[in-house]
Amino acid sequence: MKKPIFIGISGGSGSGKTTIVNRIYSEVPEKCISIIEHDAYYKDQSHITYDERCKTNYDHPFAFDTDLFVEHIQDLKKGQIIEKPIYDYEIHNRKKEKIIVEPKEIIIVEGLLVFYEERIRDLLDIKIFVDTDADIRIMRRIMRDMKDRGRSLDSIIAQYVNTVRPAHEQFIEPSKKYADIIVTEGGNNLVAVDLMVTKIKSLLDNNK
């Protein structure tokens, strides 16, 4: 296999990053693509109590074990298999189990802060920022957190006001300037997604 091509996908919480990643993944042969998500690399918090873990600001760069994330990207770039952590939002900590990720021709690097961190940016070949209006992002976050994480509306709104929005304005929005491509409307922008898939397929053809 030739040198893997690393595609970074960033954007605010609820912007549609995961939808775009899934669309790309469904259009590219599974043998050719791997995904590594920054939010799988929240720091291990076994040394503090559950109540303390509940107070973690998951939108701040300090919440991430970016050293390990960068190390794993570098390992994949070298053609090495990694063991990706699994983060459990119910216990606010990593699980003991891990996921094996193999180096493949296309590697998607997805996360809120993957353009904010220079060490990550420098490892990416293509950078895509998903730009979605704030009102849509908060509605998507509310629906996701109530459905998938069993959270109350009050707690979601409080978290959004106290941590999510400030972090977006301080870290995520400014990182948009590093993007090669800006996609509006998230996964609903079928034209942009189709163009990305076409580009990725052409990269695969050229990588043979």
C-alpha positions as MATLAB code, in Angstrom:
seq = 'MKKPIFIGISGGSGSGKTTIVNRIYSEVPEKCISIIEHDAYYKDQSHITYDERCKTNYDHPFAFDTDLFVEHIQDLKKGQIIEKPIYDYEIHNRKKEKIIVEPKEIIIVEGLLVFYEERIRDLLDIKIFVDTDADIRIMRRIMRDMKDRGRSLDSIIAQYVNTVRPAHEQFIEPSKKYADIIVTEGGNNLVAVDLMVTKIKSLLDNNK';
ca = [
       0.000    0.000    0.000;
       1.208    3.483   -0.813;
       1.285    6.283    1.760;
      -2.219    6.740    3.289;
      -4.158    9.918    2.511;
      -5.404   11.659    5.665;
      -8.645   13.640    5.365;
      -9.581   15.846    8.316;
     -13.237   16.676    8.934;
     -14.046   19.319   11.540;
     -16.912   21.612   12.531;
     -19.033   22.522   15.517;
     -21.061   20.158   17.656;
     -24.152   19.134   15.681;
     -22.796   20.502   12.413;
     -23.170   17.204   10.559;
     -19.603   15.894   10.652;
     -20.658   12.338   11.450;
     -23.270   12.352    8.674;
     -20.635   13.360    6.126;
     -18.161   10.777    7.439;
     -20.818    8.058    7.185;
     -21.771    9.094    3.651;
     -18.145    8.983    2.541;
     -17.629    5.646    4.292;
     -20.660    4.141    2.551;
     -19.419    5.220   -0.882;
     -15.813    4.036   -0.566;
     -14.873    0.322   -0.422;
     -14.455   -0.707    3.222;
     -11.048   -2.220    2.486;
      -9.814    1.246    1.479;
     -10.952    3.447    4.374;
     -10.492    3.764    8.145;
     -11.850    6.334   10.600;
     -10.232    7.768   13.722;
     -12.346   10.134   15.853;
     -10.820   12.679   18.213;
     -13.655   12.228   20.722;
     -12.601    8.608   21.254;
      -9.496   10.131   22.858;
     -11.003   11.941   25.806;
      -8.589   11.561   28.696;
      -8.830    8.583   31.008;
     -10.464    9.808   34.224;
     -10.177    6.732   36.423;
      -8.278    8.742   39.031;
     -11.274   10.935   39.905;
     -14.804   10.220   41.145;
     -17.868    9.922   38.947;
     -19.262   13.209   40.279;
     -16.010   14.962   39.366;
     -16.001   13.342   35.918;
     -19.511   14.687   35.279;
     -18.088   18.213   35.469;
     -15.606   17.653   32.610;
     -15.734   20.278   29.867;
     -15.694   18.009   26.830;
     -15.450   20.924   24.408;
     -12.111   22.223   25.727;
      -8.755   21.083   24.301;
      -7.644   20.045   27.800;
     -10.264   17.249   27.794;
      -8.455   15.347   25.047;
      -5.451   13.040   25.144;
      -4.131   14.688   22.008;
      -0.632   13.266   22.559;
      -1.987    9.743   22.095;
      -4.195   10.859   19.186;
      -1.218   12.351   17.341;
       0.877    9.286   18.113;
      -1.797    7.012   16.634;
      -2.123    9.125   13.477;
       1.646    8.949   13.068;
       1.542    5.169   13.559;
      -1.133    4.815   10.875;
       0.962    7.007    8.585;
       3.817    4.539    9.109;
       1.537    1.629    8.195;
       1.107    0.367   11.754;
      -2.089   -0.953   13.385;
      -3.414    1.022   16.371;
      -5.727    0.266   19.292;
      -8.260    3.089   19.392;
      -9.829    3.837   22.794;
     -13.584    3.644   23.371;
     -15.160    6.406   25.441;
     -18.317    5.707   27.449;
     -20.414    8.839   28.015;
     -22.541    7.123   30.659;
     -19.587    6.630   33.006;
     -17.614    9.608   31.631;
     -14.544    7.469   31.183;
     -12.788    5.117   28.806;
     -13.840    1.523   28.517;
     -11.318   -1.258   28.990;
     -12.037   -2.524   25.473;
     -10.341   -1.007   22.434;
     -10.940   -1.033   18.681;
      -8.326   -2.200   16.220;
      -7.821    0.303   13.384;
      -5.787   -0.751   10.388;
      -3.863    1.604    8.122;
      -5.696    1.943    4.821;
      -5.465    4.092    1.726;
      -7.905    6.701    3.037;
      -7.987    7.619    6.731;
     -10.677    9.999    7.987;
      -9.633   12.081   11.018;
     -12.779   13.587   12.549;
     -13.366   15.899   15.472;
     -14.262   19.307   16.857;
     -10.694   20.443   17.377;
      -8.661   18.625   14.735;
      -7.927   21.923   12.944;
      -7.322   23.861   16.161;
      -4.411   21.604   17.098;
      -1.416   22.409   14.882;
       0.148   18.994   15.473;
      -2.950   17.354   14.010;
      -3.300   19.818   11.132;
       0.241   19.129   10.026;
      -0.590   15.432    9.561;
      -3.623   16.036    7.318;
      -3.560   16.062    3.528;
      -7.070   17.491    3.026;
      -9.038   19.556    5.559;
     -12.842   19.842    5.337;
     -14.814   22.132    7.661;
     -18.544   21.531    8.082;
     -20.157   24.949    8.589;
     -23.731   24.869    9.907;
     -25.847   27.610   11.512;
     -25.856   27.677   15.306;
     -29.628   27.234   15.661;
     -29.523   24.027   13.621;
     -26.518   22.738   15.565;
     -28.178   23.232   18.953;
     -31.399   21.536   17.796;
     -29.435   18.548   16.511;
     -27.496   18.372   19.770;
     -30.694   18.449   21.816;
     -32.243   15.614   19.798;
     -29.054   13.527   19.948;
     -28.399   13.951   23.666;
     -32.019   13.317   24.685;
     -32.346   10.257   22.454;
     -28.909    8.654   22.661;
     -27.589    9.818   26.022;
     -30.776   10.100   28.095;
     -30.139   13.679   29.132;
     -32.690   16.295   30.153;
     -33.411   19.381   28.075;
     -32.339   21.670   30.933;
     -28.954   19.989   31.284;
     -28.315   20.117   27.531;
     -29.127   23.828   27.321;
     -27.024   24.606   30.406;
     -24.057   22.762   28.956;
     -24.492   24.499   25.610;
     -24.545   27.965   27.169;
     -21.737   27.351   29.670;
     -19.251   25.287   27.653;
     -20.278   24.346   24.099;
     -20.935   27.818   22.697;
     -17.913   29.484   24.360;
     -15.617   26.688   23.139;
     -17.039   26.936   19.639;
     -16.374   30.665   19.514;
     -12.900   30.388   21.060;
     -11.490   27.270   19.403;
     -13.624   25.811   16.615;
     -14.903   28.757   14.585;
     -11.428   30.370   14.286;
      -9.990   27.048   13.046;
     -12.206   27.277    9.952;
      -9.516   29.408    8.308;
      -7.282   26.336    8.008;
      -9.805   24.383    5.910;
      -9.197   23.562    2.270;
     -12.936   23.040    1.747;
     -15.899   24.515    3.650;
     -19.167   22.574    3.412;
     -22.345   24.417    4.349;
     -25.515   22.681    5.606;
     -23.649   19.588    6.779;
     -24.673   16.198    5.440;
     -27.685   17.741    3.718;
     -25.386   19.341    1.147;
     -25.514   16.402   -1.238;
     -23.671   18.256   -4.004;
     -20.672   18.911   -1.763;
     -20.694   15.353   -0.421;
     -20.834   13.916   -3.949;
     -17.906   16.117   -4.980;
     -15.886   14.921   -1.980;
     -16.652   11.282   -2.734;
     -15.636   11.790   -6.372;
     -12.371   13.401   -5.253;
     -11.632   10.599   -2.809;
     -12.286    7.952   -5.455;
      -9.928    9.739   -7.828;
      -7.272    9.796   -5.094;
      -7.727    6.053   -4.659;
      -7.336    5.491   -8.392;
      -4.158    7.588   -8.437;
      -2.829    5.731   -5.393;
      -2.880    2.350   -7.129;
];
